[in-house]
C-alpha cells in the first residue's frame, strides 16, 4: 500500500496555521508568555500590561526607574524576545 499523502502532525498543524494566517498570532502569544522567563521575575512583577500591536511590544510598568533602565536596553530586549519566539515578531519596544 502506498502512502504518498502522509504528513506528520507537526507539518499538518503548521500548514493549517499558515492557511488561516494564525502563525503570526501564535508567535506573538509565545513571546508574551515568555516575558517572565526572559526578563526575570522582578521585571515581570512590575509589568502591569504587555501586548503587541503593529510589531511593537508595548510594556506598561509601574516603576519609572525601571522604565528608564529598560529604555536603555530596548535593542537587547527586541533581540532576546525575537530569539525566544523563533521569528521576528517585534521590531520596537514601547515603554509606558
C-alpha positions as CSV (number, residue, x, y, z in Angstrom):
1,X,0.0,0.0,0.0
2,X,1.4,3.4,-1.0
3,X,1.3,6.3,1.4
4,X,2.0,9.3,-0.8
5,X,-0.3,11.6,1.1
6,X,1.1,11.2,4.6
7,X,2.3,14.1,6.7
8,X,3.5,14.4,10.2
9,X,1.0,16.0,12.6
10,X,3.5,18.9,13.1
11,X,3.6,19.6,9.4
12,X,-0.2,19.4,9.1
13,X,-0.6,21.9,12.0
14,X,1.9,24.3,10.6
15,X,0.2,24.2,7.2
16,X,-3.2,24.8,8.9
17,X,-1.8,27.8,10.9
18,X,-0.3,29.3,7.7
19,X,-3.5,28.7,5.7
20,X,-5.6,30.6,8.4
21,X,-2.8,33.1,8.9
22,X,-2.6,32.2,12.6
23,X,1.2,31.5,12.8
24,X,2.0,35.2,13.5
25,X,-0.5,35.3,16.3
26,X,0.9,32.1,17.8
27,X,4.4,33.6,17.7
28,X,3.1,36.7,19.5
29,X,1.5,34.6,22.2
30,X,4.7,32.6,22.6
31,X,6.6,35.9,23.0
32,X,4.2,37.3,25.6
33,X,4.1,34.1,27.6
34,X,7.8,34.0,27.8
35,X,8.2,37.6,29.2
36,X,8.9,36.5,32.8
37,X,11.3,33.7,31.7
38,X,13.3,36.1,29.5
39,X,13.2,39.3,31.6
40,X,13.1,37.8,35.1
41,X,10.7,37.7,38.0
42,X,11.4,41.2,39.3
43,X,10.7,42.9,36.0
44,X,7.6,40.7,35.4
45,X,6.3,41.7,38.9
46,X,6.5,45.4,37.9
47,X,4.8,44.7,34.5
48,X,1.2,45.7,34.6
49,X,0.3,45.1,31.0
50,X,2.0,43.6,27.9
51,X,0.7,43.4,24.4
52,X,1.8,43.6,20.8
53,X,0.4,46.0,18.2
54,X,1.8,46.6,14.8
55,X,5.1,44.8,15.6
56,X,5.5,46.9,18.7
57,X,5.8,45.3,22.1
58,X,4.0,47.6,24.5
59,X,5.1,47.2,28.1
60,X,3.2,49.0,30.8
61,X,5.3,49.3,34.0
62,X,4.5,50.6,37.5
63,X,8.0,51.9,38.1
64,X,9.5,54.9,36.3
65,X,13.0,53.9,37.4
66,X,12.6,50.5,35.9
67,X,11.2,52.1,32.7
68,X,14.3,54.3,32.4
69,X,16.6,51.3,32.8
70,X,14.7,49.2,30.2
71,X,14.7,52.2,27.8
72,X,18.5,51.9,27.6
73,X,18.2,48.2,26.7
74,X,15.5,48.3,24.1
75,X,17.6,46.7,21.3
76,X,18.7,43.9,23.6
77,X,15.1,43.2,24.6
78,X,14.0,43.1,21.0
79,X,16.7,40.6,20.2
80,X,16.1,38.4,23.2
81,X,12.3,38.3,22.7
82,X,12.5,37.5,19.0
83,X,15.0,34.8,19.7
84,X,12.5,33.1,22.1
85,X,9.7,33.5,19.5
86,X,11.8,31.9,16.8
87,X,11.0,34.6,14.3
88,X,10.9,38.4,14.1
89,X,7.7,39.2,15.9
90,X,8.6,42.7,17.1
91,X,10.8,45.5,15.8
92,X,10.2,48.1,18.5
93,X,9.6,48.3,22.3
94,X,7.3,51.0,23.7
95,X,7.6,51.5,27.5
96,X,4.7,53.2,29.3
